[in-house]
Structure formats: structure tokens, C-alpha cells
Amino acid sequence: MTRTFSGVKPTGHLTLGNYLGAVRRWAETDQHRSDALFSIVDLHALTVEHDPARVRRLSRQAATLLLAAGLDPELCTVFVQSHVDEHARLSYVLECTATDGEMRRMIQYREKGARARAAGESVRLSLLTYPVLMAADILAYATDEVPVGDDQAQHVELTRDLAIRFNQRYGHVFTVPKAVHPQVAARVMDLQDPTSKMGKSTDGGAGIVYLLDDPDVVRRKIMRAVTDSGRDVAYDPGTRPGVANLLEILAACENGNPEGLAGVYESYGALKKDTAEAVVELLRPLRKRHAELAADPAYVDEVLRAGAARARGLARPLVDRAYRAIGLLPPG
């Protein structure tokens, strides 16, 4: 059976972009067709300045939202990354396989590092090396497929390179994974800056729809979305990114296609109104289920304990094999 792995980083509240670009596919497709593991990758949240209490709070919220979105512990494995030591164990071995040049070519490192320096902040070493930890997340489970958005494709390519290099040098240990991409709304853009990804943020960004936003807040944000010059509704991501973003969101909500929907609308206002209502209705059952699960934290804790136990059982033999292959003396 094909094995898939993916994760979500608890650096902010989960957004519509996270849901349409990844989480919905996990719930509707991946957990049914494969042996799927989904992790709250909390170690990755430590690469930048952070509030420890907030990381813990967002980790629990992310786990609860994944379950509310439809991930079924009977069908897939849901766990917290730091609960499985093999991620950190394997990460160091892979650091000994990667090169400094590979790390410094990572686009996210260059972008985030530049922003930190511009703000007068220091750049943590973990920001440079976290793509190797991401590779460990994937390779520890003999993963075949990694569902990712466009912005993470480079990291999956690094993972493939490290797996191939390790196998060639030390003997075959790792499965070489491939990235898979959803066809529609793989990258939902910010409503106020449609040239930028709708990412998690520490503030209540006007261009970001959070999964737990109240319906009226969702409507207000979408109705105030930036559009483009001109009056006709046309799907052209290159020259009309604002309208294209709304069409892609609506298409993803209704399982349609953005090009076809463009011909339905004669005004931006009508498009925004229908998009807003489609998003509100899409998120309504998720919000309801989240409230139910948040009222039963013991259930969420048990899911995470069981998920970590299964993940540990899968990862430990493979990581032990990698340790032996690279030359480390096994314990007596």
C-alpha cells in the first residue's frame, strides 16, 4: 500500500489556504487510498523567535482542526512530531549527508533569512538546517508520496537527493519519495496581496481567512479582497491575480474549474459574494466539529498518544538501520 506523509507547522492559526491546499485532500483522498501519516511538526516552529506557550497551544489547536476536518484515526496516523524521537535522530544523520551549499540554496532560507536580517534579528542555525529535518520526517516512514503545495516542492527534491545519496554511499535504506500536487487551489493567495501566499500569521491579517474565523469575519475579508483593473471577470493569474485567486477559491469550494466560473460572473461584487458564501458553508461543519473536539481534550490526547506510538513503531527500525549503515555502533 502506498505510504504518504505530510505535516503542518504550528506557527500560526490554520488558514483557508492550508485547508484547500492540503488538509481537505488529506481527509477526502489520502487517508482512504494510502497508509497515511499526518504530523503536527512542532520542531519546525522553533526555527524562529517564538513563545513556547503559544507553540503548545497552536499544536493542540492544529491537531484538533485536523480531526475536525475529517482525519480519522481509524484510517490514518495523526501525531505530534516531537513525540517521536526518531525525527531528531535521523535528522542529524541526514545533516551528515547534506552539504552546506544545498542548504543555502533553499529559497525559504534565503527569503526568511533576508527578512530577519532586515529586521535586525539574528538568523537561527535551525532555519538553515530545517529542510534536513523535513527530509527526516519523510524518510523515517519509507514514504512513497508527499502531498505538498508548490512552495514546498524544493524541499521534497532535497529529500529525494539525500535519500539517493545515502543509499548510494551506505547501502539501500531509504525509499525515494515523490511530491504530489492537488490540481485546484494548490496555492491560495492572500486576499489583500494576491501575489503572496495566504500564510499563517501572528496577527489578524485582513487578507487571511482563518479556519476558525466567524462567518461574518470571513464574509468581510472576502468582500474586501483586492481585485484588478478592468471590469470583466476573467481568469488570468498572470495579469489578473486578484480575480484569479477568488475564482480558484470558489472553484475549490464547489469542485469546479476557475476558467468555467469566470464566464458566469459579470461583476466583481457578485463573484465576491458567492465566494464568501461558498467559503462560509465549506467551513461551517469544520467549525462545528472543532468546537465538539475542543470540549473533549482527553480524546484528542489519546489520538495523539496512539498516533505517536504507531509512528514510533514504524520509524524506529528504519532509523536504527540508517544508524548501522552509516557506521554507528549499535547499543549492546
Backbone torsions as a table, in degrees:
resi	resn	phi	psi	omega
1	MET	NA	134.7	178.4
2	THR	-59.2	137.4	176.7
3	ARG	-109.3	133.8	177.3
4	THR	-120.7	150.7	174.7
5	PHE	-138.0	138.4	170.3
6	SER	-153.8	164.5	-176.9
7	GLY	-147.2	165.5	177.0
8	VAL	-130.9	135.9	-174.9
9	LYS	-93.8	127.1	-177.1
10	PRO	-84.5	59.9	177.9
11	THR	-101.3	-2.1	179.5
12	GLY	-173.8	174.3	178.7
13	HIS	-70.1	138.9	-178.4
14	LEU	-64.8	145.3	-171.9
15	THR	-116.4	172.3	173.5
16	LEU	-58.4	-35.9	177.5
17	GLY	-61.7	-43.5	176.5
18	ASN	-60.3	-40.4	-175.7
19	TYR	-71.3	-52.8	-176.9
20	LEU	-70.8	-31.9	-177.2
21	GLY	-83.4	-19.6	-174.1
22	ALA	-147.1	-60.4	-165.4
23	VAL	-61.7	-40.7	-179.2
24	ARG	-62.9	-40.2	177.1
25	ARG	-62.7	-40.2	178.4
26	TRP	-56.8	-45.8	-175.2
27	ALA	-73.8	-42.1	-173.1
28	GLU	-84.1	-27.8	-172.5
29	THR	-123.7	-60.1	-166.4
30	ASP	-62.6	-42.4	-176.7
31	GLN	-69.9	-18.0	-179.3
32	HIS	-90.9	-28.7	-173.2
33	ARG	-104.5	-3.9	-174.8
34	SER	-148.0	168.5	169.4
35	ASP	-82.2	99.3	-167.6
36	ALA	-107.3	135.8	173.9
37	LEU	-120.1	131.8	180.0
38	PHE	-128.0	126.7	-171.5
39	SER	-124.0	143.1	166.9
40	ILE	-86.7	105.7	-169.8
41	VAL	-88.2	75.4	-173.3
42	ASP	-70.4	-26.4	177.7
43	LEU	-62.1	-30.8	179.2
44	HIS	-69.3	-20.8	179.5
45	ALA	-74.3	-9.7	-176.9
46	LEU	-90.4	1.9	-176.0
47	THR	-76.9	-11.3	179.9
48	VAL	-131.0	169.0	176.8
49	GLU	-56.5	133.4	-174.6
50	HIS	-152.5	160.7	174.4
51	ASP	-98.0	116.2	-176.7
52	PRO	-54.0	-42.1	-179.1
53	ALA	-64.4	-36.7	-179.7
54	ARG	-68.4	-39.7	178.1
55	VAL	-60.7	-44.5	178.7
56	ARG	-62.6	-43.0	-178.7
57	ARG	-64.5	-44.5	-179.4
58	LEU	-70.2	-29.7	176.7
59	SER	-64.1	-45.7	178.2
60	ARG	-65.0	-42.0	179.4
61	GLN	-62.4	-42.7	-179.9
62	ALA	-62.6	-43.2	178.9
63	ALA	-61.5	-42.7	-179.6
64	THR	-64.9	-39.5	179.5
65	LEU	-68.5	-37.0	177.9
66	LEU	-62.2	-42.6	177.2
67	LEU	-67.1	-40.0	178.9
68	ALA	-64.9	-29.7	179.9
69	ALA	-75.5	-9.6	175.6
70	GLY	118.8	1.7	175.3
71	LEU	-66.9	128.3	-173.5
72	ASP	-109.4	116.0	-179.4
73	PRO	-59.9	-16.3	175.5
74	GLU	-79.4	-17.7	-177.9
75	LEU	-109.1	-25.9	-175.0
76	CYS	-142.2	175.3	-179.4
77	THR	-111.2	120.2	178.4
78	VAL	-115.0	125.4	-175.7
79	PHE	-155.8	168.2	177.5
80	VAL	-99.0	130.7	-174.8
81	GLN	-53.8	-46.7	-175.2
82	SER	-69.7	-10.2	176.4
83	HIS	-80.4	-6.4	-179.0
84	VAL	-122.6	104.4	-173.3
85	ASP	-61.4	-23.4	-175.2
86	GLU	-61.0	-25.3	177.5
87	HIS	-61.9	-49.0	-179.5
88	ALA	-70.2	-37.4	178.7
89	ARG	-60.2	-46.5	-177.1
90	LEU	-73.3	-30.0	-177.8
91	SER	-58.3	-42.8	-178.7
92	TYR	-65.7	-41.1	178.4
93	VAL	-59.5	-40.4	179.4
94	LEU	-72.7	-29.7	172.9
95	GLU	-61.3	-31.9	177.8
96	CYS	-77.8	-2.6	177.6
97	THR	-107.7	-28.5	-178.9
98	ALA	-81.6	168.9	177.4
99	THR	-119.4	156.9	178.0
100	ASP	-59.0	-40.9	-179.6
101	GLY	-61.5	-41.2	178.6
102	GLU	-60.5	-43.1	-178.1
103	MET	-65.3	-42.5	-175.2
104	ARG	-74.3	-14.8	176.0
105	ARG	-85.8	-7.1	179.8
106	MET	-64.6	125.7	-175.0
107	ILE	-60.2	-43.5	-177.3
108	GLN	-65.4	-34.3	176.6
109	TYR	-64.7	-44.6	-179.2
110	ARG	-63.0	-43.5	-177.2
111	GLU	-69.3	-49.2	-178.0
112	LYS	-68.7	-36.9	177.6
113	GLY	-64.1	-41.2	179.1
114	ALA	-63.7	-41.3	179.0
115	ARG	-64.3	-40.2	180.0
116	ALA	-65.0	-43.4	-179.7
117	ARG	-66.2	-39.0	178.8
118	ALA	-63.7	-29.9	179.5
119	ALA	-87.9	3.8	179.7
120	GLY	76.7	20.1	-178.5
121	GLU	-100.8	154.9	174.3
122	SER	-78.6	156.8	179.6
123	VAL	-106.3	119.8	-177.9
124	ARG	-71.2	144.3	177.9
125	LEU	-58.5	-33.2	-178.1
126	SER	-64.9	-24.0	176.1
127	LEU	-66.6	-32.7	177.9
128	LEU	-74.3	-39.0	-170.8
129	THR	-97.1	-7.1	-173.7
130	TYR	-62.2	-25.9	174.4
131	PRO	-60.3	-26.8	176.3
132	VAL	-71.8	-38.6	174.3
133	LEU	-62.8	-38.3	176.9
134	MET	-63.2	-39.8	176.6
135	ALA	-62.2	-40.0	177.8
136	ALA	-63.7	-40.0	177.2
137	ASP	-53.5	-41.9	-175.2
138	ILE	-79.7	-48.2	-171.5
139	LEU	-73.6	-23.9	-178.1
140	ALA	-62.4	-19.6	-174.2
141	TYR	-112.9	16.4	-177.5
142	ALA	50.6	47.0	-175.5
143	THR	-70.2	136.1	176.0
144	ASP	-92.5	-42.7	-174.9
145	GLU	-131.9	141.8	179.0
146	VAL	-123.6	106.2	177.4
147	PRO	-73.3	117.8	-175.9
148	VAL	-140.3	160.0	169.3
149	GLY	-82.3	172.2	-176.8
150	ASP	-58.8	-33.3	-174.3
151	ASP	-71.9	-15.2	-179.7
152	GLN	-103.9	0.4	-176.6
153	ALA	-60.1	-36.2	-179.2
154	GLN	-63.3	-36.1	-179.7
155	HIS	-69.2	-34.7	176.9
156	VAL	-68.8	-36.9	176.3
157	GLU	-62.7	-40.0	175.9
158	LEU	-61.7	-42.6	179.0
159	THR	-58.3	-44.1	178.3
160	ARG	-61.6	-44.5	-179.4
161	ASP	-61.3	-43.2	-178.6
162	LEU	-67.1	-40.1	178.9
163	ALA	-63.2	-45.7	-179.5
164	ILE	-63.5	-44.7	-178.0
165	ARG	-63.7	-45.1	179.7
166	PHE	-61.6	-46.5	-179.1
167	ASN	-60.7	-38.7	-178.7
168	GLN	-70.1	-36.0	-176.3
169	ARG	-82.5	-38.4	-167.4
170	TYR	-121.5	0.5	-177.6
171	GLY	104.6	155.5	-173.4
172	HIS	-69.7	118.0	176.7
173	VAL	-126.2	-42.9	-169.2
174	PHE	-102.5	142.0	166.1
175	THR	-75.7	136.1	179.0
176	VAL	-90.0	112.4	-174.1
177	PRO	-84.2	168.9	172.9
178	LYS	-129.5	151.8	176.9
179	ALA	-84.4	141.3	173.0
180	VAL	-124.6	142.9	-173.0
181	HIS	-123.3	133.8	173.2
182	PRO	-63.8	150.6	-173.4
183	GLN	-78.5	-33.8	-176.2
184	VAL	-121.2	138.9	175.7
185	ALA	58.0	38.6	176.7
186	ALA	-64.2	-24.4	-179.2
187	ARG	-142.1	93.9	178.2
188	VAL	-76.6	135.1	-174.1
189	MET	-100.1	159.6	178.9
190	ASP	-62.2	135.1	-176.8
191	LEU	-68.4	-25.2	179.3
192	GLN	-97.6	-16.2	176.9
193	ASP	-140.7	80.8	-173.1
194	PRO	-68.9	4.9	172.3
195	THR	-95.4	-3.7	-179.2
196	SER	-119.1	146.9	179.4
197	LYS	-63.2	144.2	173.0
198	MET	-75.8	93.3	-176.3
199	GLY	-104.1	166.4	175.6
200	LYS	-68.0	146.3	-176.6
201	SER	-143.0	158.0	178.9
202	THR	-83.7	-10.1	179.0
203	ASP	-114.5	176.4	-179.3
204	GLY	-88.8	63.8	-174.2
205	GLY	-54.6	133.4	-177.9
206	ALA	-66.4	-20.7	-178.7
207	GLY	-96.3	4.9	-174.7
208	ILE	-117.0	123.4	173.9
209	VAL	-95.2	115.1	177.6
210	TYR	-88.8	148.2	-176.1
211	LEU	-62.1	-25.9	-178.7
212	LEU	-101.6	11.0	173.8
213	ASP	-61.6	142.9	172.7
214	ASP	-63.5	150.8	-179.3
215	PRO	-53.2	-40.4	179.9
216	ASP	-66.3	-33.3	177.1
217	VAL	-67.6	-41.9	177.4
218	VAL	-59.1	-48.7	-179.5
219	ARG	-59.7	-43.7	-177.7
220	ARG	-63.7	-43.0	-179.3
221	LYS	-63.8	-42.4	-177.9
222	ILE	-72.8	-37.5	178.6
223	MET	-65.9	-24.7	178.9
224	ARG	-96.3	10.2	-178.7
225	ALA	-61.6	143.2	176.2
226	VAL	-69.1	132.9	173.7
227	THR	-110.9	-142.7	-174.0
228	ASP	-139.8	171.2	175.0
229	SER	-66.8	153.5	-175.9
230	GLY	96.9	165.8	-176.5
231	ARG	-116.0	-19.9	-177.9
232	ASP	-80.6	149.7	179.5
233	VAL	-92.5	108.6	-177.8
234	ALA	-132.9	145.7	179.4
235	TYR	-94.2	104.1	-179.4
236	ASP	-148.7	86.0	-176.1
237	PRO	-57.1	-29.1	-177.8
238	GLY	-70.1	-45.4	-176.2
239	THR	-109.5	-14.5	-179.2
240	ARG	-128.9	60.8	-171.8
241	PRO	-65.1	-32.2	-178.8
242	GLY	-65.6	-49.7	179.1
243	VAL	-67.1	-40.8	179.8
244	ALA	-59.6	-39.9	179.3
245	ASN	-62.8	-44.0	178.2
246	LEU	-63.7	-41.5	179.3
247	LEU	-64.8	-38.2	179.2
248	GLU	-69.0	-38.5	177.3
249	ILE	-63.9	-46.8	-179.9
250	LEU	-63.2	-41.9	179.4
251	ALA	-62.4	-40.8	179.7
252	ALA	-66.6	-37.7	179.1
253	CYS	-67.2	-35.4	-172.9
254	GLU	-106.9	8.1	-178.1
255	ASN	54.8	39.5	177.4
256	GLY	-108.8	-161.0	175.1
257	ASN	-128.3	140.2	-173.5
258	PRO	-62.9	-34.6	-179.9
259	GLU	-64.0	-44.2	179.8
260	GLY	-65.9	-38.7	-179.2
261	LEU	-67.5	-29.0	-178.1
262	ALA	-59.0	-35.6	-178.5
263	GLY	-74.7	-8.9	-177.1
264	VAL	-83.5	-26.3	-169.9
265	TYR	-107.2	141.3	178.0
266	GLU	-108.0	-8.1	-179.3
267	SER	-146.2	153.4	176.3
268	TYR	-64.5	-37.3	-177.6
269	GLY	-59.6	-44.7	179.9
270	ALA	-66.1	-39.7	178.1
271	LEU	-62.9	-45.1	-180.0
272	LYS	-63.0	-43.0	-178.4
273	LYS	-61.3	-47.4	-179.6
274	ASP	-67.2	-36.5	177.8
275	THR	-64.9	-43.4	179.8
276	ALA	-60.8	-46.1	-179.2
277	GLU	-67.1	-36.5	178.4
278	ALA	-63.9	-40.9	179.5
279	VAL	-68.1	-43.7	178.8
280	VAL	-57.2	-46.2	-178.6
281	GLU	-69.4	-34.9	178.1
282	LEU	-62.7	-40.0	-174.8
283	LEU	-87.9	-13.3	-175.0
284	ARG	-56.7	-53.2	180.0
285	PRO	-65.3	-31.6	178.1
286	LEU	-65.1	-45.2	179.4
287	ARG	-62.8	-40.2	-179.7
288	LYS	-64.1	-47.3	-179.5
289	ARG	-66.6	-35.6	177.4
290	HIS	-60.8	-43.2	179.3
291	ALA	-60.9	-39.3	179.1
292	GLU	-65.7	-44.3	-178.4
293	LEU	-70.6	-36.7	179.1
294	ALA	-63.4	-26.3	178.0
295	ALA	-81.2	-4.1	-179.2
296	ASP	-131.4	65.0	-175.9
297	PRO	-62.2	-26.4	179.9
298	ALA	-63.3	-36.3	177.9
299	TYR	-65.1	-45.0	179.2
300	VAL	-61.6	-42.4	178.4
301	ASP	-60.2	-40.9	-179.0
302	GLU	-67.2	-40.2	176.3
303	VAL	-59.2	-43.6	-178.2
304	LEU	-69.6	-37.0	177.0
305	ARG	-63.7	-47.6	-179.8
306	ALA	-65.2	-39.1	179.3
307	GLY	-64.1	-42.3	179.4
308	ALA	-65.6	-38.2	179.3
309	ALA	-63.0	-43.7	179.4
310	ARG	-67.5	-43.1	179.7
311	ALA	-60.9	-42.0	179.5
312	ARG	-62.5	-40.8	179.5
313	GLY	-64.1	-33.1	177.8
314	LEU	-77.1	-41.1	-171.0
315	ALA	-80.7	-36.3	-170.9
316	ARG	-60.1	-47.1	179.5
317	PRO	-60.9	-38.4	-178.8
318	LEU	-69.1	-43.3	179.8
319	VAL	-67.0	-39.2	175.0
320	ASP	-58.7	-40.0	178.9
321	ARG	-64.8	-39.4	177.6
322	ALA	-64.4	-38.3	178.0
323	TYR	-62.7	-45.0	179.2
324	ARG	-65.1	-41.2	-177.3
325	ALA	-63.1	-36.7	-175.3
326	ILE	-83.4	-8.1	172.9
327	GLY	114.1	9.3	-179.2
328	LEU	-84.9	137.4	-177.8
329	LEU	-72.6	124.1	178.9
330	PRO	-68.6	150.2	178.7
331	PRO	-66.7	150.8	-178.5
332	GLY	-76.1	NA	NA
